[in-house]
Amino acid sequence: MANTAQLLRRQSSRDIILKSQKSIDQLELRELRGRLVSKEHGVSHHHHTSLHHQPLYGATNQGFMSDAFDESSELEQDPPPFGSEASTSKAKAELVAIATASADQQDIVEGEKEGEERESWDSKIMFLLATIGYAVGLGNVWRFPYLAQKNGGGAFLVPYFIMLCIQGIPIFYLELAIGQRLRKGAIGVWSQVSPYLGGIGISSAVVSYIVALYYNTIIAWCLIYLLHSFESPLPWADCPTRLYKNFTYDHEPECVASSPTQFYWYRTTLQCSESVDMPENFNYHMAIALIVSWFLVYICMVQGITSSGKIVYMTAIFPYVVLIIFFFRGITLKGAADGVAHLFTPRWETLLDPVVWLEAGTQIFFSLGLAFGGLIAFSSYNPANNNCYRDAILVSLTNCGTSMFAGVVVFSVIGFKATATFDRCTEERNGLLAQNKTHNLPVCDLQTELANVSYLSLSIYIYIYIYIYLLFQSASGTGLAFIIFTEAINQFPGAQLWAVLFFLMLFTLGIDSQFGTLEGVVTSLVDMKLFPNLPKEYIVGALCFSCCTISMCFANGAGSYIFQLMDSFAGNFPLLIIALFECLSISYIYGVRRFSDDIEMMTGSRPNFYWMFCWKYLSPCAMVTILLASFYQLLTEGSSYPAWIGSKGATEGMEWPHWCIVVAFFLILSSILWIPIVAVLRLCGIKVVEDSDPAWFPEAELREVHGIVPHEPTELERSIFCFNMDGTEGMCCPKYGLPEKSLEEEE
């Protein structure tokens, strides 16, 4: 049998020695199980029946009782007729010979039997960096500063941290814990909780695929800007000139009507048409950038988490290095203090506005990357005794701390830009007064300039905001990163260096989040064994190739509008619904008590009353409230997109045509309908997700290491969570575990 030392070893799928030892243990386990009498074939001892009815601590269903059941059963059985020491030693020697016969035959226990080795992180720091890189994205750097300034400054932190505590951290904690416990991807995890819930995992995989499809478009934009950042002068620093028929030169009228940065973004990079119905010409530069970005993602993911995990050392740390550099550069700029003060000055009256609480909840939800399946996949590669509670707290607080730190960096630069505009206005006003002109004088006010820059951020943030928040507000437009910040960088000494650092930071922020999004899809496909004979690198290649092919729809004049359509509808409602079903599944099907038992078995400490109350009541109520408020806002305010009108050098709001509404409904339904479809088909006897054996999990060893004793619920827990005296849990559906195989079938 496996022992305590095995639990504490470093779980590496590429360590042949440990592989062989694990295989020996499992073959020895199966040899011992062969001596037992099957339950279906009768029992010869009077106390064997009582053993089967004795509840085993920490077991969630029959499939999880492997180690505990076998060990306890072994103690109760009579010695087998062939159980002499000589025969046992001989059998053990044969097992050793089989396990060490060939180093190439590492998977002796085929399929997903107890003891199948799972790919794992090389170190704890690699897992933390990968998870932080996945959770911290462009939404932290740009979306949070805008929301804080718009919704009351420092007062916004009150609903922000309340939503973090009742919604963000509990669901983050839930996903890390269930992935580590069941050791599978999203589809395998929720199918293991109940075969009727496999649709939750499929929905997560579909949403992750759709989001990854257009997410990489942002990475492609960053690559284009990064490449041109080496030019001197920067191509977006000044308006280009046009040659007229009379051989005279003048600045491009469209650029003069807007600004150099806006012209470069809309006309040069996106080559925008004036409507989503007019795709016009094919954008070859964008197509090449998309191919390169998908190739980079494939190279980083093809070797699995061990290889891509090493890449996160750079992709997760580099953005913080650049943010720190920009921080010290920003606070030395004139007007930086005014910008930061404008961001955090509290306006307490905004707390009475329900929209402020709505936006705080949605920002927390999407910035942590919940319900994509990536967190479940990442945690499934952790050791069984990893402290997932500490990881959830650490990563969540790091995510929020990054948002606030990025807010200081962004608004120090915005303060500099507003101050420069204010100084020019003051200089112009003083010049007019010097000429004794007192009529039509410009009004110069620093706070007004700060507000103008900030509210301009509202109309130009969408392209860098990844986590799909657009549906909850009416204004939209281009990216803050590609217009406002580039405009400020133009005024820095050595603008090329700052531009390279800035867009390289955006690139690394995007690509490590892309790892987590796609890992949720790949892990689910591998765990489902849809292509059992196909190596993982081929699955990753096919996935990236299909995404690259479909993403060519973004490489035309209407591509940015198609991007907005997918960004607005593909992920917001589906992700909220998926997370709601995750919470309800753990609370009312798997059982809060059973889930708490599992966490105590893994970490050695039991979740307290607060976390159980969040999982069962607070978090579902918060998500239902956000969903209802979002539907109401959509129905009352509608949804539109900003179309670039070249003749005016500005954007105008346009209603989505009917075919776009149809596409939007298809994107939403193609994700969430899997949840009821899988359940209904299962009731009809049709298996969309095939049953699989539980992954190996050292229950007995964990209980021994942590000294676990059965938890006796308190009176408060019994009354609030409906815990019954017999160990069952009220308000829970029946547990539909996987059918238990007979011993002869397993052999």
C-alpha positions in Angstrom: 0.0 0.0 0.0 1.0 3.6 -0.5 2.5 5.2 2.6 3.1 8.7 4.0 6.4 9.2 2.3 4.7 8.8 -1.0 2.3 11.6 -0.2 5.2 14.0 0.6 7.3 13.3 -2.4 7.5 15.7 -5.4 4.9 14.5 -7.9 6.7 14.6 -11.2 5.3 12.7 -14.2 8.8 12.6 -15.8 10.6 10.9 -12.8 10.9 7.3 -13.8 12.0 6.1 -10.4 9.0 7.5 -8.7 6.8 6.2 -11.5 8.1 2.7 -11.0 7.6 2.9 -7.2 4.0 4.2 -7.7 3.3 1.4 -10.1 4.6 -1.2 -7.7 2.3 0.2 -5.0 -0.7 0.1 -7.3 0.0 -3.4 -8.5 0.4 -4.5 -4.9 -2.9 -2.8 -4.1 -4.6 -4.7 -6.9 -3.0 -8.0 -5.8 -4.4 -7.4 -2.3 -7.9 -6.5 -3.7 -7.9 -9.8 -5.6 -7.9 -11.6 -2.2 -11.1 -9.9 -1.1 -14.5 -11.4 -1.5 -16.8 -9.4 -3.8 -19.8 -7.9 -2.1 -22.0 -9.4 -4.8 -20.6 -12.9 -4.1 -21.4 -13.0 -0.5 -19.7 -12.3 2.8 -18.5 -14.9 5.3 -18.1 -12.8 8.4 -20.8 -11.4 10.7 -19.2 -7.9 11.1 -18.5 -7.4 7.4 -22.0 -6.1 6.8 -21.7 -3.5 9.4 -18.4 -2.4 7.9 -20.2 -1.5 4.6 -22.7 0.7 6.5 -20.1 2.5 8.6 -19.7 6.0 7.1 -16.1 6.7 6.1 -14.9 10.2 6.9 -14.0 12.4 3.9 -15.5 10.0 1.4 -17.8 11.7 -1.1 -19.0 8.7 -3.0 -18.2 5.1 -3.6 -15.6 5.9 -6.2 -13.6 7.9 -3.7 -13.4 5.2 -1.0 -10.6 3.2 -2.6 -7.8 3.4 -0.1 -10.0 3.5 3.0 -12.2 0.8 1.9 -9.5 -1.6 0.8 -7.4 -1.1 4.0 -10.4 -1.6 6.3 -11.7 -4.5 4.3 -8.3 -6.2 4.4 -8.4 -6.1 8.2 -11.8 -7.8 8.3 -11.2 -10.6 5.9 -9.9 -14.0 6.7 -6.4 -14.8 5.4 -6.7 -16.1 1.9 -5.8 -19.7 1.3 -2.8 -18.7 -0.7 -1.7 -16.0 1.8 1.4 -17.6 3.1 4.6 -15.6 3.5 6.3 -17.5 0.8 3.6 -16.8 -1.8 3.4 -13.2 -0.8 7.1 -12.7 -1.2 7.0 -14.4 -4.5 4.2 -12.3 -5.7 5.9 -9.2 -4.6 9.1 -10.1 -6.4 7.1 -10.7 -9.6 5.5 -7.3 -9.2 9.0 -5.6 -8.8 10.2 -7.4 -11.9 7.3 -6.3 -14.0 7.5 -2.7 -12.8 11.2 -2.4 -13.6 11.3 -4.4 -16.8 11.3 -1.4 -19.1 11.7 2.3 -18.4 9.6 3.1 -21.4 6.5 1.3 -20.0 5.7 4.0 -17.4 1.9 3.7 -17.5 1.5 0.2 -16.1 -1.9 0.8 -14.6 -3.7 1.9 -17.8 -6.6 4.2 -18.0 -7.5 6.5 -15.2 -7.3 4.0 -12.4 -6.3 4.9 -8.9 -2.7 5.6 -9.1 -2.4 7.0 -12.6 0.3 9.7 -12.4 -0.9 13.1 -13.4 1.3 15.8 -14.8 2.3 18.2 -12.0 4.0 21.6 -11.3 7.7 21.5 -10.8 7.4 23.8 -7.8 4.9 25.7 -5.7 6.2 29.1 -6.9 5.6 28.0 -10.6 2.0 27.3 -9.7 1.5 30.6 -7.9 3.1 32.6 -10.7 1.0 30.8 -13.3 -2.2 31.4 -11.3 -1.3 35.1 -10.7 -0.5 35.6 -14.3 -3.8 34.0 -15.3 -5.8 36.1 -12.9 -4.0 39.4 -13.4 -4.7 40.7 -16.8 -5.3 43.9 -18.8 -8.6 44.4 -17.0 -6.7 45.0 -13.7 -4.4 47.6 -15.3 -7.1 49.6 -17.1 -10.6 48.7 -16.0 -10.1 49.1 -12.2 -8.6 52.6 -12.4 -11.5 53.8 -14.6 -14.2 52.2 -12.4 -12.7 53.6 -9.2 -12.5 57.2 -10.6 -16.0 56.9 -12.1 -17.8 55.4 -9.1 -16.7 57.5 -6.2 -12.9 57.3 -6.1 -11.8 56.0 -2.7 -15.4 55.3 -1.8 -15.5 52.6 -4.6 -13.1 50.5 -2.5 -15.9 49.8 0.0 -18.2 47.8 -2.4 -15.1 46.5 -4.2 -13.7 44.7 -1.1 -17.2 43.7 0.1 -17.8 41.9 -3.3 -14.3 40.4 -3.1 -15.2 38.9 0.3 -18.6 37.5 -0.5 -18.2 36.6 -4.2 -14.6 36.7 -5.5 -12.5 34.8 -2.9 -15.2 32.1 -2.0 -15.6 31.0 -5.7 -11.9 31.2 -6.3 -11.3 29.1 -3.2 -14.0 26.6 -4.4 -12.5 26.1 -7.8 -9.0 25.6 -6.5 -10.2 23.1 -3.9 -12.5 21.0 -6.1 -9.8 20.8 -8.8 -7.2 19.6 -6.3 -9.5 17.1 -4.8 -10.8 15.4 -7.9 -7.6 16.0 -10.0 -9.3 16.5 -13.3 -10.2 19.3 -15.7 -13.5 21.1 -15.6 -15.5 18.4 -17.4 -14.0 15.6 -15.4 -14.6 17.4 -12.1 -18.2 18.2 -12.5 -19.0 14.8 -14.1 -17.4 13.3 -11.0 -19.5 15.4 -8.7 -22.6 14.1 -10.5 -22.9 12.6 -14.0 -25.8 15.0 -14.6 -23.5 18.0 -14.1 -21.1 17.3 -16.9 -22.6 20.1 -18.9 -21.0 22.6 -16.5 -17.6 21.5 -17.5 -18.5 21.5 -21.2 -19.9 25.0 -20.9 -16.7 26.2 -19.3 -14.7 24.7 -22.1 -16.9 26.3 -24.8 -16.7 29.7 -23.1 -13.0 29.4 -22.7 -12.6 28.5 -26.4 -14.7 31.4 -27.6 -13.0 33.9 -25.3 -9.5 32.6 -26.3 -10.6 33.0 -29.9 -10.9 36.8 -29.7 -8.6 37.3 -26.7 -5.6 36.6 -28.9 -6.7 39.5 -31.1 -5.6 41.9 -28.3 -2.2 40.1 -28.2 -2.0 40.6 -32.0 -2.6 44.3 -31.6 0.1 44.5 -28.9 2.5 42.8 -31.3 1.8 45.4 -34.1 2.4 48.3 -31.7 5.4 46.6 -30.2 7.0 46.2 -33.6 6.4 49.8 -34.6 7.6 51.1 -31.2 11.2 50.7 -32.5 10.6 53.3 -35.2 11.8 56.9 -34.7 9.8 59.0 -34.6 6.9 56.9 -33.4 4.4 56.4 -36.2 1.5 57.6 -34.0 3.4 60.8 -32.9 2.3 63.0 -35.8 -0.3 63.0 -38.6 0.9 61.5 -41.9 0.9 63.7 -45.0 -1.1 63.3 -48.2 0.1 64.1 -51.7 -2.5 65.9 -53.7 -2.9 66.0 -57.5 -1.3 69.5 -57.7 1.8 67.9 -56.1 1.3 69.7 -52.8 1.5 68.0 -49.4 -0.8 68.5 -46.4 -1.7 66.6 -43.3 -4.3 63.8 -43.6 -7.7 65.5 -43.0 -9.0 62.6 -41.1 -6.0 62.7 -38.7 -6.4 66.4 -38.2 -10.1 66.0 -37.4 -9.2 63.5 -34.7 -5.7 63.0 -33.4 -2.5 61.2 -34.5 -3.0 58.4 -32.0 -6.7 57.9 -32.9 -5.9 58.0 -36.6 -3.1 55.4 -36.2 -5.4 53.1 -34.2 -8.6 53.3 -36.3 -7.2 53.8 -39.8 -3.7 52.3 -39.8 -4.0 49.4 -37.4 -7.7 48.4 -37.6 -8.5 49.8 -41.0 -12.0 50.4 -39.7 -15.0 50.5 -42.0 -18.0 52.7 -41.1 -20.3 49.8 -40.2 -20.3 46.2 -39.2 -22.1 45.5 -42.5 -19.2 46.8 -44.6 -16.1 44.5 -44.0 -14.4 46.1 -47.0 -10.7 45.2 -47.6 -8.8 42.4 -46.0 -6.2 43.5 -43.3 -3.0 41.6 -44.2 -1.0 43.1 -41.4 -3.6 42.0 -38.8 -3.8 38.6 -40.4 0.0 38.1 -40.1 0.0 39.4 -36.5 -2.8 36.9 -35.6 -0.8 34.0 -37.1 2.3 35.0 -35.2 0.4 35.3 -31.9 -1.3 31.9 -32.3 2.1 30.4 -33.2 3.6 31.8 -30.0 0.7 30.5 -27.9 1.2 27.0 -29.5 4.9 27.0 -28.8 4.4 28.0 -25.2 1.7 25.4 -24.6 2.8 22.4 -26.6 5.0 20.9 -23.9 2.3 21.1 -21.2 2.4 22.9 -17.9 6.0 21.9 -17.1 7.2 23.9 -20.1 4.7 26.7 -20.1 5.1 26.9 -16.3 8.7 28.0 -16.8 7.6 30.6 -19.3 5.4 32.2 -16.6 8.5 33.2 -14.7 8.9 35.8 -17.4 5.3 36.5 -18.3 4.1 36.9 -14.7 7.1 38.8 -13.3 7.9 41.1 -16.2 4.6 43.2 -16.0 5.3 44.0 -12.4 8.8 45.1 -13.3 7.4 47.4 -16.0 4.7 48.7 -13.7 7.3 49.5 -11.0 9.4 51.3 -13.7 6.4 53.3 -14.8 5.5 54.0 -11.2 8.8 55.7 -10.5 8.6 57.5 -13.9 5.0 58.6 -13.3 5.4 60.0 -9.8 8.2 62.2 -11.0 6.0 63.8 -13.7 4.5 67.2 -13.2 0.8 66.7 -12.1 1.2 63.1 -10.9 0.0 63.9 -7.4 -3.1 65.6 -8.8 -3.9 62.5 -10.9 -3.6 60.1 -8.0 -5.6 62.4 -5.7 -8.3 62.6 -8.3 -8.5 58.8 -8.4 -8.8 58.1 -4.7 -10.6 61.2 -3.4 -13.8 59.6 -1.9 -17.3 60.7 -2.9 -19.4 58.9 -0.4 -22.7 59.8 -2.0 -22.0 57.3 -4.8 -22.5 54.4 -2.4 -26.2 54.9 -2.6 -26.1 54.2 -6.3 -26.9 50.5 -7.0 -24.9 50.7 -10.3 -21.7 51.2 -8.3 -22.3 47.9 -6.4 -23.1 46.2 -9.7 -19.9 47.3 -11.3 -17.9 46.4 -8.3 -19.3 42.9 -8.3 -18.7 42.3 -12.0 -15.2 43.7 -11.9 -14.2 41.3 -9.0 -15.8 38.4 -10.8 -14.2 38.8 -14.2 -10.8 40.1 -13.0 -10.2 36.9 -11.1 -11.0 34.7 -14.2 -13.7 32.6 -12.5 -15.7 29.9 -14.2 -13.4 29.5 -17.2 -12.1 26.2 -16.0 -8.5 27.4 -16.0 -8.3 27.5 -12.2 -9.7 24.0 -11.9 -7.1 22.7 -14.4 -4.2 24.5 -12.7 -5.1 23.2 -9.2 -5.6 19.6 -10.5 -1.8 19.5 -11.1 -1.0 20.4 -7.4 0.0 17.9 -4.8 -2.8 16.4 -2.9 -1.8 18.0 0.4 -1.4 21.5 -1.1 -2.9 24.4 1.0 -5.4 25.6 -1.5 -7.0 28.0 1.1 -3.7 29.9 1.4 -3.3 30.0 -2.3 -6.8 31.4 -2.8 -6.2 34.2 -0.3 -2.8 35.0 -1.7 -3.7 35.1 -5.4 -6.9 37.1 -4.8 -5.3 39.8 -2.7 -2.4 40.0 -5.1 -4.9 40.5 -7.9 -6.6 43.3 -6.0 -3.3 44.9 -4.9 -2.2 44.9 -8.5 -5.3 46.7 -9.6 -4.8 49.5 -7.0 -1.1 49.8 -7.8 -1.8 50.0 -11.5 -4.4 52.7 -10.7 -1.7 54.8 -9.1 0.6 54.2 -12.2 -2.2 55.0 -14.7 -3.5 58.1 -13.0 -0.1 59.5 -12.4 0.4 59.5 -16.2 -3.2 60.8 -16.7 -2.5 63.6 -14.2 0.6 64.5 -16.2 -1.4 64.6 -19.5 -4.2 66.7 -17.9 -1.7 69.1 -16.4 0.1 69.6 -19.7 -3.3 70.3 -21.3 -4.1 72.7 -18.5 -0.8 74.5 -18.9 -1.3 74.9 -22.6 -4.8 76.3 -22.0 -3.4 78.7 -19.4 -0.7 79.9 -21.8 -3.2 80.5 -24.5 -5.5 82.4 -22.2 -2.6 84.6 -20.9 -1.6 85.3 -24.5 -5.1 86.4 -25.4 -5.2 88.6 -22.3 -1.9 90.1 -23.2 -3.4 91.2 -26.5 -6.4 92.8 -24.6 -8.8 90.1 -25.9 -11.4 89.4 -23.3 -14.1 87.7 -25.3 -14.3 83.9 -25.9 -11.4 83.2 -23.5 -10.8 79.5 -22.9 -11.8 78.2 -19.5 -8.9 76.4 -17.8 -9.6 74.1 -14.9 -7.3 71.3 -13.9 -10.1 69.2 -12.3 -12.2 69.5 -15.4 -9.2 68.3 -17.5 -8.7 65.3 -15.2 -12.4 64.4 -15.5 -12.3 64.8 -19.3 -9.3 62.5 -19.6 -10.9 60.0 -17.3 -14.3 60.1 -19.0 -12.5 59.8 -22.3 -11.2 56.6 -20.9 -14.8 55.4 -20.7 -15.3 55.7 -24.4 -12.0 54.2 -25.4 -11.2 51.3 -23.1 -13.1 48.4 -24.7 -10.4 46.8 -26.8 -8.1 46.2 -23.8 -10.8 45.2 -21.4 -10.8 41.4 -21.6 -13.2 40.2 -19.1 -16.3 41.2 -20.9 -17.9 44.0 -19.1 -19.2 46.1 -22.0 -22.8 44.9 -21.7 -23.2 46.7 -18.4 -22.6 50.2 -19.7 -23.7 52.2 -22.8 -20.6 54.0 -23.9 -17.9 52.2 -25.9 -15.0 52.8 -28.2 -11.3 52.1 -28.6 -8.7 51.1 -26.1 -7.3 53.3 -23.4 -4.0 51.5 -23.9 -3.7 52.3 -27.6 -4.8 55.9 -27.6 -4.6 57.8 -24.2 -1.5 56.1 -22.9 0.4 56.2 -26.2 -0.5 59.9 -26.4 1.1 60.4 -23.0 4.2 58.3 -23.9 4.7 60.6 -26.9 5.6 63.4 -24.5 8.2 61.3 -22.5 11.9 61.8 -23.3 13.0 58.6 -25.1 9.5 57.7 -26.1 10.6 54.6 -28.1 12.0 53.0 -25.0 8.8 53.6 -23.0 6.6 52.4 -25.8 8.6 49.2 -26.1 8.3 48.5 -22.4 4.6 49.4 -22.3 3.5 47.2 -25.2 5.8 44.4 -24.1 4.1 44.5 -20.7 0.6 44.4 -22.4 1.8 41.4 -24.4 3.0 39.4 -21.4 -0.1 40.4 -19.4 -2.2 39.0 -22.3 -0.4 35.8 -23.1 -0.1 34.3 -19.6 -3.9 34.8 -19.2 -4.2 33.1 -22.5 -2.3 30.1 -21.1 -4.9 29.6 -18.3 -7.9 30.1 -20.6 -6.7 27.5 -23.2 -5.4 25.1 -20.5 -9.0 24.8 -19.3 -10.0 23.6 -22.7 -7.0 21.3 -23.3 -7.2 19.6 -19.9 -10.9 19.0 -20.4 -10.3 17.4 -23.8 -7.5 15.2 -22.5 -9.4 14.1 -19.4 -12.5 13.2 -21.5 -10.3 11.0 -23.7 -12.1 12.2 -26.8 -8.9 11.4 -28.7 -7.3 8.7 -26.6 -4.6 7.9 -29.1 -3.7 11.4 -30.0 -0.7 13.1 -28.1 -1.5 16.2 -26.2 0.7 18.3 -28.5 -1.5 17.4 -31.4 -4.6 18.4 -29.5 -3.0 21.8 -28.7 -2.0 22.2 -32.3 -5.4 21.4 -33.6 -7.0 23.8 -31.1 -4.6 26.7 -31.9 -5.0 26.1 -35.7 -8.8 26.1 -35.5 -8.7 29.3 -33.4 -6.3 31.0 -35.8 -8.4 30.1 -38.8 -11.6 31.4 -37.3 -9.9 34.6 -36.0 -9.3 35.7 -39.6 -12.8 37.2 -39.3 -11.1 39.9 -37.3 -8.7 40.8 -40.1 -11.0 43.1 -42.1 -12.6 46.5 -41.9 -15.4 45.2 -39.7 -13.2 42.9 -37.6 -13.0 45.3 -34.7 -16.9 45.4 -34.6 -17.1 41.6 -34.7 -14.6 41.6 -31.8 -16.9 43.9 -29.9 -19.9 41.7 -30.6 -18.1 38.6 -29.2 -16.6 40.6 -26.3 -20.1 42.0 -25.3 -22.1 38.8 -25.5 -19.9 35.7 -25.5 -18.7 35.5 -21.9 -20.5 37.8 -19.5 -23.8 36.0 -19.0 -22.5 32.5 -19.6 -19.7 32.9 -17.1 -22.0 34.2 -14.4 -24.4 31.4 -15.0 -21.7 28.8 -15.0 -20.2 30.1 -11.7 -23.8 30.1 -10.2 -24.2 26.4 -11.2 -20.8 25.6 -9.7 -21.7 27.1 -6.4 -25.1 25.4 -6.3 -23.6 22.1 -7.3 -21.1 22.1 -4.5 -23.7 23.4 -1.9 -26.7 21.4 -2.8 -25.5 18.3 -4.7 -22.0 17.5 -3.5 -22.7 18.9 -0.1 -21.0 21.7 1.9 -20.2 19.2 4.7 -18.6 16.7 2.4 -16.7 19.5 0.6 -15.5 20.8 3.9 -14.4 17.3 4.9 -12.3 17.1 1.7 -10.6 20.5 2.3 -9.8 19.5 5.8 -8.3 16.2 4.6 -6.1 18.1 2.1 -5.0 21.1 4.1 -5.4 19.9 7.7 -7.7 22.7 8.6 -11.5 22.9 8.1 -13.2 25.8 6.4 -14.9 28.0 9.0 -18.5 29.0 9.1 -18.1 32.0 6.9 -16.9 30.1 3.8 -19.6 27.5 4.1 -22.2 30.3 4.4 -20.8 32.1 1.3 -20.9 28.9 -0.8 -24.4 28.0 0.2 -26.1 31.4 0.4 -24.2 34.6 -0.1 -22.3 33.9 -3.3 -25.3 32.5 -5.2 -27.4 35.5 -4.1 -24.8 37.9 -5.2 -24.5 36.3 -8.7 -28.3 36.1 -9.1 -28.6 39.8 -8.2 -25.9 40.7 -10.8 -27.6 38.6 -13.5 -31.0 40.2 -12.9 -29.6 43.7 -12.7 -27.6 43.1 -15.9 -30.7 41.8 -17.8 -32.7 44.8 -16.6 -30.0 47.2 -17.7 -29.8 45.5 -21.1 -33.5 45.6 -21.7 -33.9 49.2 -20.6 -30.8 50.7 -22.1 -30.1 48.4 -25.0 -26.7 47.8 -26.6 -24.8 49.5 -29.4 -21.3 49.7 -30.8 -19.1 52.7 -31.7 -18.5 53.0 -35.5 -15.6 55.0 -36.8 -16.7 57.8 -39.2 -13.6 58.8 -41.1 -15.1 62.0 -42.5 -15.8 63.3 -39.0 -12.7 61.8 -37.3 -14.9 60.5 -34.5 -17.0 57.5 -33.4 -20.8 57.4 -33.5 -23.0 54.9 -31.7 -24.9 52.5 -34.0 -27.4 49.8 -33.2 -26.5 46.2 -33.9 -28.1 44.8 -37.1 -30.5 41.8 -36.8 -27.9 39.3 -37.9 -25.6 40.4 -35.1 -28.3 39.9 -32.5 -28.8 36.4 -33.9 -25.0 35.7 -33.6 -25.1 37.1 -30.0 -27.9 34.8 -29.0 -26.0 31.9 -30.6 -22.8 32.7 -28.7 -24.7 32.8 -25.4 -26.9 29.7 -26.0 -24.0 27.6 -27.4 -22.4 27.9 -24.0 -25.1 27.6 -21.3 -27.4 25.1 -23.1 -24.9 22.3 -22.4 -25.9 22.3 -18.8 -29.5 21.3 -19.2 -28.8 19.2 -22.4 -26.3 16.9 -20.7 -28.6 16.4 -17.7 -31.7 15.6 -19.8 -29.8 13.3 -22.1 -28.4 11.5 -19.1 -31.9 11.0 -17.7 -32.8 9.5 -21.1 -29.8 7.1 -20.9 -27.6 8.9 -23.4 -24.1 9.7 -22.1 -22.6 12.8 -23.6 -19.7 12.6 -21.1 -18.5 9.1 -20.6 -18.0 7.9 -17.0 -14.4 7.6 -15.9 -12.8 6.2 -12.8 -11.8 8.7 -10.1 -8.2 9.9 -10.2 -5.9 8.5 -7.6 -6.1 10.3 -4.3 -4.3 9.3 -1.0 -7.2 9.6 1.4 -5.9 7.3 4.1 -2.4 8.8 4.1 -3.8 12.4 4.3 -6.0 11.5 7.2 -3.0 9.9 8.9 -0.7 12.9 8.2 -3.1 15.5 9.4 -4.5 13.5 12.3 -8.0 13.9 11.0 -10.9 12.9 13.3 -14.6 13.0 12.3 -16.0 16.5 12.6 -19.1 16.9 14.9 -21.2 19.7 13.5 -22.2 22.5 16.0 -25.7 23.4 16.7 -25.3 26.6 14.6 -24.1 24.5 11.6 -27.0 22.1 12.0 -29.6 24.8 12.0 -28.1 27.0 9.2 -26.8 24.3 6.9 -29.4 21.6 7.7 -26.8 19.0 8.9 -28.6 16.0 10.2 -27.6 13.8 13.1 -27.0 10.8 10.9 -24.3 12.6 8.9 -26.5 13.5 5.9 -27.1 17.0 4.8 -30.6 18.5 4.3 -31.5 20.6 1.2 -29.3 18.4 -0.9 -30.2 16.3 -3.9 -29.4 12.6 -3.8 -25.8 11.8 -4.6 -25.6 10.0 -8.0 -22.1 8.5 -7.9 -20.6 6.5 -10.7 -21.6 2.8 -10.8 -19.2 0.7 -8.8 -17.4 -2.0 -10.7 -17.1 -5.5 -9.5 -13.7 -6.8 -8.5 -13.7 -9.3 -11.3 -14.3 -6.5 -13.9 -11.5 -4.4 -12.5 -9.1 -7.4 -12.6 
